[in-house]
Amino acid sequence: MKYNTTKKQIALISVHGDPAIEIGREEAGGQNVYVRQVGEALGELGWQVDMFSRRISADQEIIVQHNSHCRTIRLTAGPTEFVSRDVGFQYLPQFVDQLMAFQKENDLKYELVHTNYWLSSWVGMQLKKRQGTKQVHTYHSLGVIKYNTIENIPLVASQRLSVEKEVLETAERIVATSPQEKEHMRTLVSQKGMIDIIPCGTDVRQFGSIGKIAARAELGIDPDTKVVLYVGRFDPRKGIETLVRAVRESKFYESKKIQLIIGGGSIPGNSDGRERDRIEGIVKELGMVECTSFPGCLSRDILPAYYAAADICVVPSHYEPFGLVAIEAMSSGTPVIASDVGGLQFTVVNEETGLLVPPRNVPAFSHAIDRILSNPAWQEKLGHEAKRRVNNKFSWDGVASQLDQLYLQLLEQSTREPALAV
């Protein structure tokens, strides 16, 4: 049966991960990229895509049009200011009411929503109860794993764990981004529920569009310097301290031929700003100021040059369900050293596209850095294989195509089944 393409309409819900915001801002990272790239790619496939997020500033546009088929819609729920994800649950009922009102005002009814992160999953479950909406959900991280890696457990923890279990058991489909994430859902959350594995993607046309020599010339980096790159948020769980100390122990540090670039934005006083201050303090304490740079938030326009200029990109996270930075670097032909955890075990093939090492292990990271930097021919081979792997498995077009088939399957089922009675 051919599906009526005029009804290819979906809402992507990302309450705390605004897809239109500048990446690298407070709590803006892989999830924001995922939602926006999926939304835009689905738009190219003929979907009408509305991406809902929470408005955090009076200066923000309420509607941002990304292309003719895809837009971000910011709803007002709670104060119009940044709110940490750990205290945002209290504003979700308002978010649901605002989304329902938006549908009514615009004569819409979303038959299908794709929710992202546990806060959005609660919104999706309410829409299911109130109007029979079908729900697809991507976790982006699991509370049961996060709370095993931090000392200060937030008050919302029990609520989160309960919601994450409920959505796994009630959503029409869960999208895991790696086999490892699916296994964690099954062993740590619930044996119930339908799970598909569809990985995250990257823009293979953007990353890898510039060569190393040109990239270094653009960024003013000496051609002979060994460059180690980190890209991401400032968060203790990202393991930046491990990387800093590993570079300090590298044999290349003594020769002063190594440069560490720590790319990511921060807002003074917020959690990421405090972590950046802490990392800068460690850099000064270790005497690494001259070989370490903090270029700040890297825009999507300049980011490909940083990846291309690097000899190695390091992802030292304590845990990652997928690891978007890893495939962005790999798409640029840059080998990756990553923590041997979660989805990074899926994206990075040890000894083929980079190296996997135990998290929080400074000597192991230092040794891995030295192994690759000491062997330029192997480094080049790793980078070549990394790029080939991403092109074959992790393009956004391929991801969107898989989601397109899943969505159509669920919508076709809804034409044959009565809506949920409430």
Secondary structure, DSSP 8 states (H G I E B T S, - for coil): ----GGG-EEEEE-SSS-TTS-TTSTT-SHHHHHHHHHHHHHHHTT-EEEEEEE---TTS-SEEEEETTEEEEEE--SSSS---GGG-GGGHHHHHHHHHHHHHHTT---SEEEEEHHHHHHHHHHHHHHH--EEEEE-SS-HHHHTTT-SS--TTHHHHHHHHHHHHHHSSEEEESSHHHHHHIIIII-S-S-EEE----B-TTTTTSS-HHHHHHHHT--TTSEEEEEES---GGG-HHHHHHHHHHSHHHHTT-EEEEEE----TTSHHHHHHHHHHHHHHHTT-GGGEEEEES--TTTHHHHHHH-SEEEE--S--SS-HHHHHHHHTT--EEEESSTTHHHHS-BTTTEEEE-TT-HHHHHHHHHHHHT-HHHHHHHHHHHHHHHHHH-BHHHHHHHHHHHHHHHHHHHHHS-----
